[in-house]
């Protein structure tokens, strides 16, 4: 689970995985996608619908 402000966010990178029983929603679209190697934004994935 990622926070909304990457530079200043306490999210699962800090407190670990979120237990399944605490998940109440389901992702439906890609909000932000960066290539893990180049760190460039992958514009073709922005707002892509998830199946």
C-alpha positions in Angstrom: 0.0 0.0 0.0 1.5 3.3 -1.1 0.9 6.7 0.3 -0.4 9.7 -1.7 2.8 11.8 -1.1 5.7 9.6 -2.0 8.4 11.9 -0.6 6.6 12.3 2.8 4.5 9.3 3.4 4.4 6.6 6.1 3.2 3.6 4.0 3.9 -0.1 3.8 7.5 0.6 2.9 7.8 1.6 6.5 5.3 -0.5 8.4 5.3 -3.7 6.3 2.5 -5.5 4.5 -1.1 -4.8 5.2 -3.1 -7.7 6.6 -5.7 -9.0 4.2 -8.5 -8.5 6.7 -7.9 -4.7 6.7 -8.3 -4.3 3.0 -11.8 -3.0 2.3 -11.5 -1.9 -1.3 -10.2 -3.1 -4.7 -7.9 -1.3 -7.1 -9.6 -0.6 -10.5 -7.1 1.6 -12.3 -3.3 2.3 -12.4 -2.7 5.7 -10.9 1.1 6.0 -11.4 3.5 3.7 -13.1 7.3 4.1 -13.2 9.8 1.9 -14.9 11.8 0.2 -12.0 15.1 0.5 -13.9 15.0 3.9 -15.6 12.4 5.4 -13.2 10.7 7.1 -16.1 7.0 7.4 -16.0 5.2 4.8 -18.1 2.6 7.1 -19.6 0.9 4.2 -21.5 -0.1 2.7 -18.2 -1.6 5.8 -16.5 -5.3 5.2 -15.8 -5.2 1.8 -17.3 -8.2 -0.3 -16.2 -7.2 -3.3 -14.1 -9.0 -6.6 -14.7 
